Amino acid sequence: MGSQSEEIFRNFNVKQTEVDSYEVVKAKFERYFIPTRNVIYDLYKFNMRRQEEDEAVEDFITALHNLAQNCKFPPSFGDEAIRDRMVCGILDKRVSEKLQLEADLTI
């Protein structure tokens, strides 16, 4: 390990019994270097997403799927959230209105 790694390691407050455990040390470094997600911010980005000018509908839906992955939606709710965001965020208001009239709309 380099000097920077050793300095970071010293700040972990690893118990003496854990110092030789590769798994414990690896987990400590992963928690240090891999940031935790801010689900509220991820939900904000998802809910604010609208289709952009010159963006194909398929690309818009793909972007919604990608954003939804970070939102921690329950499995049964994810598709509904994407569907609702698609209906609200699509640029063509006539298409949006037609989609709103479909009672059994799925994606």
N, C-alpha and C positions, 0 to 999 in steps of 0.2 A: 504494500500500500504506500501511496505517496504521502507527503506531509499534510496536504489538505484533507485527504481521506482519514488520516489518523486524528486530526483535529475534530472532524465531524464525529468520528467514532467515539472520542472521549466525551462528547456532549450527549451521547445516548444514555448515559448512566446504566450501562449494562452490568448486571450482577456478575460477580466473579464466577459463579457456576455456569453462566451463559456465554462467557467470553469464547470458549472453544467450540460452541455450537454454530456450525455453518448456517443452519436454518434460521436461528435467532438473529444472527448478525445480518444475514441477507434480508430478512423481513424488516429489520430496523432501517437499513439503507433504502429499501424500496419505499417505506413510508416517508422517508426524508425526501427522496428525489421525485416520487410520483405524486403530483398534487391531487388533493381530493376534489371532487366535482362539487360545484355549487348548484344544486338542483333547482333552487329558486331562479337563478340566472338562466339556467338551461330551459326551464319552463317559460320564462319571459321571452327568450329568443324564439322558442317554438310558437308561442301565442302571438307574437308580433309579426311572424313571417307572413308575407304576402307575395303573390306572384309578381315578379319584376317585369318591366317592359321588355319585350323581345325574348322572354323566357318561355320555353315550351311547357305545356301543362305537365307532360311527363317528367321534365326536369324539376318542376315545382313540387310534384308529388314525391320524387326521389329525395329532394332536399328536406321535405317534411319527415320522411321516414328516417333520414339520417339524424335530424334534430331530435326526433322522438326517442331514439336509442339512449340519449342521455337524461331523459326526463323521469325515468323509473316509473313509468305507467304500469299498472297491473296488466297482465297479459290480455285480459278480456277487454280492457279499456283503450289500449293503444290504437287499435284500428279505428275505433269510434272517434278518438281525439284527432287522428290524422284526417278522417273523413270530414269532421266538422271544420277543421282549420282549412281544408281544401275548399269547402263550400264558401266559407267566409273570406278566404284570401284570394280567390280566383279573380283575375282582372275583368273578365267578360261578365258583366252583371246579368245579362240575359241567361247565360249558362248557369250562373249561381242561382238565379230564381227558378230555373227548371229543376236543378238538383234539389232545391229546398222543397219542391212539390212531390218528390219521390219518397214515399213513406218507408220503403225498405231499401234505401240507398246503402250500398256497401262499397268498399274499395277493393 
